[in-house]
Amino acid sequence: MATIEMNLQKREGKGKNKVSKLRNEEIIPCVLYSRGEETESLQVDSKEFRRVYKEAGTSALITLKVGGETCPAIIKDIQTHPYKNLVLHVDFQKLHMDEKVKMTVPVILHGRDSIRLQPSILIQVMDTVDIECYPADIPSNGGEVSVEDMTFETPLFVKDLDIAQEGKVDILTDLDDVVCILQEPSAYIEEEEEVEEETHEVEVITEKKDHDEDENEDEE
């Protein structure tokens, strides 16, 4: 069972005014849903939510405590204010320990500052992977892999992540998809220069076209 706990309260009443009042009191309205069960309207203190979210994110198993009852769940969706640093609403998904769940977990690259092959530039191609597993096997840190011993010739793939080695998690993302590559600085700079040259050429053509149009107008 998850060791990360979050305290919530049942939410009484509905409507825009009720929700606005909660937010003014720094309380976040939320719901808890599960397949085959009625959705529950809940609320959580914003400080309590941020404390747990900082540790669990949307991929770690947490234990919700509502009154005297507890249940395993994950943070499924978060609605935020378009420009203020405010969480407006949260969806929790209740999990059943004997049923597998599909979810997306982050890719974590360890040893970014300790790559032995220097100078080099690390380029992360993939930020998340899709998995399916039992709640007890949900990886708390996502899919992890060390990049310290990477070379320019050999990228790292989904199949290199630790969760692909353990056998407890079914990886839904293609195992041969590239997670990250290591590139020489000179190659990276050459690519940037090529893009700049192409952009410059387009600008010159445009200017010449404008000049030709001006000449034609003078002739008329």
N, C-alpha and C positions, 0 to 999 in steps of 0.2 A: 504494500500500500504506500501511496505517496507520503513523503514527510513534509511537503510544502502545504501549509494549511491557510485557508482564507475564510474569514468570518463574514457572513451575509445575514440579512434580515428579510423577512417576507415583506413585500410591498403592497400596501393597502391603497385602493383607489387608483383610477386611471385618468387619462386626459392630459392635455397640454399644460394646463395650469399646475396640476399636481407635479408633473415632471419638472417644470421650470422651478418650482419651489424647492424640490430636492436638489437640483443643481446649484441653486443659490446657497444651499446649506452644505455644499461640497460633498454631496451624496450622488452616486452614479446609479441610475436605473439600469436594470439588467434582467435577463431571462435565462432560465435553465430549461433546456429541452432534451428529449430523448425519444428514440423511435418507439412508438406504441404507447407513449405516456403523455399526459397533459402538460403543456408548457407552464412553468411556474414564473410568476412575476416577483422579482427580488430586487434588492438594493444593497449597495456596498459603499462604505466610506472610501472617499477618493484616495486618502493616504494608505489605507489598507490595501486597496487594489494596486496602487503603484508599487508598494513594497513587494507584493507577490509577483506582479508582472515583470519587474526588474529581474527577478530570479528565475521565473518559469517561462516567460515569453508565451508563445502560442504553441509550443511543442512539448512542454513538460507536463507530466501528470500531477494534478493538485487535488487536495481534499477540501471540498466545500463543507463548511459547518453552518447549518441553518437551524437555529433553535437547538434542540438536542439531537438532531440527526446529522449524519455525514454521508457524503457520497463522492466517489472518484469522478473527476471531470477534467476537461481541458478548456482553455480560453479559445473559443472558435472564431470570434469576430469582434472587432473593436471599431466603433464609430467615433471619429474625432472631429473637433471644430475645424473648419477650413483654414483658419489663420491664427486662432488662439491655441495655447497649449492646454487644451481641455479634452477629457474623454467624455463623450456625450452618452454613450450606451455600450453595453457589453453583452455578447451572447456566450453562454457557457453550454458545452455539450456534456451531458451525463454519460458516463461509460459503464459498460458491464464487463466485469473482469474476465468472463468466459467468452466474450465476443471480440473478434478482431476489429480494429478501427483503421480507416485510411486517413492519412494526414500528410502535411508537408513539414519537413524539418530543415533547419539551416545547415549549410556546409561550413565547417570550422577548419581553417588552415592554421596549424601550429608551426611555430618556428620561423615566422616571416622575417624576423630580425636576425636570424641565425643561419641563413642560407649560406652554405659553404662555398658555392660557386659564385665568385664575385669578380668584377662587377656584373650585376644582372638585374633584370626587371621581372617581377612576378605579376602575372596577369591572371586574375580569377575570372573564369568563363561562366561558372555556374554558382549561384548563391544558395539554392535550395534543391532538395530531392524529395520525391514522393515515395512514401512507404506504407506498408500495412503490417500490423502486428497486434498482439494482445496488449491491453493497457499496462500490464506489469513490465512489459519489455520496451515500452516507449523510451528511446534514448534521451536522457535528460539534457545532453549537450548537442544533440543533432548528429550529423555525420562528420567525424573528425579524421584528419590525416596530417602527417608531418610533411613539411616541404623542405626541410633542412638539407636533404641529400638529393634534391632534384637536379637534373641536367638539362641542357638545351635540347637534347635529342629525344628525351622521354617525358611526355606530359603525364599528369596524373588523371586517372579515370574514376568514374563512379565506383567501379569494382575495387578500387584501392582504398575506399573509405572503410573505417573500422566496422561500421554496421553491416557492411557487405561480407565481412569475414566471420562474424559471430554466428550467423545462422538463425538468430532469433527474430530477425526482421526480414520481411519480403520487400525487396527494392522494386518499385514500380517504374522508376526512371530507367532508361536504357543503361545497362552496365558499362557499355563502351563509349558513353558520352564523356567528353573531356571536362574535367573540373577546373584545372588550371595548367598554365604553361609557363616556362621560364625562358626569357628572351634576352639576347645580348643588347646592351644599350645602343650600340651602333645601328643594329637592325631596326630598333624601335624609332630612332631618330630619322633614318632613311625613309621609313614609311610616312612619318609626319611631313618630311620635306616634299615627298611626292604629292601628298594631298595639297600642300600649299602651292606647288607649282601648277597643278591642275586648276586650282582656283584663280591663280594669277592669269593664266592663259584665257580663261573665260572672261575676265575683266577686260583684257586687252581687246578681244574680239568685239565686245560690246561697245567699247570706246570707238573703235574703228568704224563700226556700223553707224554710230551717231554722227561721226565726222563725214562719212559718205552722204548721209541724209542732208546734212547742212550744205554740202557742195551742190547737191541736186536742187535744193531750194534756191541757191544763189543763181544757178543757171536759168531757172524758170523766171 
